[in-house]
Amino acid sequence: MAQNASDDIGYFLLLDEVHKADLGTIRVWSNLKIAFDGKDIWVKDFTHQQIHSVEVKSIPYKTIFYSKGAKLYLHNSLLPDRNIPASLLWTQIDRALPISLPDLNHNYFGIQEKISIALVASETEAEAVAMITSLDVLKQYIETAPAIRLEHLFWTILQNKDVLLIGKPLLPITGQTYWRQEDVLLPVGFDFDLSILAGKLIDTINPGRRGIVLWNQENRYLFIDKNAFQPLSLSSFRNTVNHPLFYTGI
């Protein structure tokens, strides 16, 4: 049964407290109220659009009800399941779920962070402004590319085997593309699942915005000092890879 968005229908969401962090995606909706009943978490006052949104659908282990009178009905059911819980203390969701972030290590890929922030597929198309490719692929292209094609691009080497290019337009070579959110590079087609925390996260791992944070699909990140980038040119490439202190297999 599909419910209509009539005024006499309310919507409730029920979740076990162990999954409380999953409510971060809807914490920004100031109209919502939340209450705690033992190990149960109740959320109410959803609009018809909100209860059918991607944000709510992405919350796992939830149960959704709609209300009529004093009864709650399971979503898509005609039979009442229970009474609306009484004697609960309802409060604004953003007050009940304060933001707190632990200290993060921003040195290299491979650190397993404690904070539950991950990437999810994004419905908004973003322009690619950065790319990771191999030294070998870049070498093959740059040896014959016109100098004008390299203008407005900057580059740095990652772990002696890959390169990160930033700028527009990107080169017509194979590689993983990224879009930019302030000083964070995210894979094209993905965004933070808890976008409300993005600003706080950036300030925590990139104080003073001294660097670029490269975030990959495995939810690990690399902090790159902005001074590590140099303008892309054939000479800068050759000078770097031919330096006696630099080792590469190409």
N, C-alpha and C positions, 0 to 999 in steps of 0.2 A: 504494500500500500504506500503510495506517495502522498506525504502530507502537504497541504497547501499552507501558504504563509499567512494564515488568518490570525487575527489578534488574540483569539482564545487559546492558541497553542503555544506552549513554552517548550524550551529545549534544555535538557540536562545532560551532563557528561559525568560518568562515574569511572574512577581510576584508582588502582591500588597505590598506596603511598610510596612504594618502592620505585614507581615509575614517575614520580613527581617531576623529575628533570625534563620529561617529555612535554610538559606544559609550557616550556619556554617559548615555543613557537606562537602561542596565543597570549602570552603575558602582556603584549602591547595593546590588547583590546580592552580599553578602560571601562567598557560597559559591563564586563563580566564580573560576577561575584563567585567567591570560592568559600567552601566550608569543609571542615575536617570532622569525620565521624569514625573514631577509632582509627583503623588502618585504611579507611575509605576516604577518598577525596571527591567532593562534589563540586561541579562548576555549572552555573546557570546563567540565564539572561542572554543566551546566544540569539542573534538574529537568524532568520531563515537562510540568508546568504552565508553567514559565518559557519553554521552547523554543517553546511554542504561544501565548505571551502577545502582547498588543498591542504591548508594548515591543519585542520581538524582531521582530515582523512589520513594524514601522515602520522598521527599519534597512535602508537601501537597499544594493544592490551586495554582498550577503552570499551565502555558500553554507553550507547547513546539512547536516551529516552525522549519521548515527547509527552507533554502533560495535557490532560483535560480534567478540569475540576481539581479534585485532590488526588487524582490517580496518575501514575506514570505507566506509559506503554513503551515497550521496546520498539525501536525504530523498525518500521515496516510490519508492525503487528497491530491487530485490532483488539487484542485481549489485554486488559490491564495486568501489569506485572507486580506492582506494589504501590503503596501510598507515597506521596511526596514526603521525604524525610522531614520530620518536625523537630523543633527545639535545637536547630543548628545555628551557629553564629556565623553569619555571612559577612564577608569583607571584600574589599576591592582586590582583584587578583594580583595587581602589581605590588600592593602592600604585603600580601601574604607570601609572595614569592620574590624576595629581594635578590638582587644580583650580587654575587660574590665570586671573585676569581682568585685562584692561587697564583703564587709566583711561577713564572714560566722560564725555562731555559731557552735562549734564543741563539744558540751557537751553531747547531748543525742538524741535518736530517738524522732521524734515528732515535731521538728522545721521545719516549712515550709519555705524553702529558696526561694529567689527571682530569682536566676539564673536558666535559662532554660536548665539544663543539665539532661538528663534522660538516662535510660538503654534501649537498643534495643537488639533484638536477634542477636547473633554473628554467622558469618559463619565460624569462626575459632575455632577449638576444643582446649580447654585449659585443663590442668591437674588439678584435684581437689587436693588442699593442705590444705583445712580447712573444718570444718563441724560444724553446729549448731545442737545440739540434746538436749533432755530433761535430767534433772538430773536423773529421774527415769530410762530412757533407759540406760544411762551410768552406773548407779549403778548396774543394772541387769547384764550387760556384765562384768564389771570390777571385780565383786565379784569372778568370776571363771576364768578370763582370765589369761594366763601365763604372767609373768612379762616381758618377752622378747617382747610380742606383744604390750606392751605399750611404748617401747623405742622410742626415737626420736619424741615423741609427747609432746606438751605443752597444757595447758588448763587454762581457767578462767571461772568464773561464770557470767552470764548475768542476771541481774534483779532478782536474787534469784530463778530462775526457769529453766533456760536453761544454757547450757555450750557451749563454743566455743573451739574446738580442732584445733590445728595447727600442721602440720608435715606430714611425709609420712613414711610408708603407713597408711592411715586412717583406723579406726576400721570398721568392717563389721556390722554396726548398721544403723538404720534408722535415717535420718537427712537431712538437707539442705546443699549441698556442695558448696564450693566457690573456685575460683582460685585467684591467687595473681598477681596484677600489681603493682610492687614496694611495697609500704606499704599500698595498698588498696586491700581489699578482695571484689570480685564481684561474684554474683551467677554464677555458671557454666552455660554456654550457653548464657551469656549476656555480653555486653560491653557498654561503654559510647557512646552515639550517636555523641557527639562532641569530638572525641578523641584528636583533636588538643588542647583542653582545659584541658586535663587530668593532665598534668604536673603542670600547673598553679593552678589548683584546689587543687592538693595534697599539694603544697607549702602553699596555703592559709589556709587550714583547719588542716594541720599537719606540722606547722613550726618546722624545726630542725629534722623532722621525729622521734619525740619522741614516737609516738604511732602507732597503727594499726587502719585504718579507715575501718569499716565494713559497706558496702553499700548494702541496700536491694532492692527488686524489686518494692517497693513502693516509691523509690527515696528519702529515708531518710537514715541517716547514724548515726553511733555510733563511737565515738572516744574512743579507749581503750589504756591506757598507757601500754607500753611494760613491765613495771615492774609488771603488774597485772598477767602476765603469770607465771606458775610454771610447772616443769616437771610432767607429768602424771604418777601416781602410785596409788596403792591401799591405801597406807598410806597417801599420800597427799590428796586423795579424802576423806578418813574418817576423817582426822584431820580438813579438811575445813568444811564439812557438820555437824560434831559433835561439832564444836566450839560453845560455849554458846551464842555468839553474832550473830550466823547465824541461820536464820529461813528457813525451807523448809517443804513442805508438804509430802515428801517421807518418 
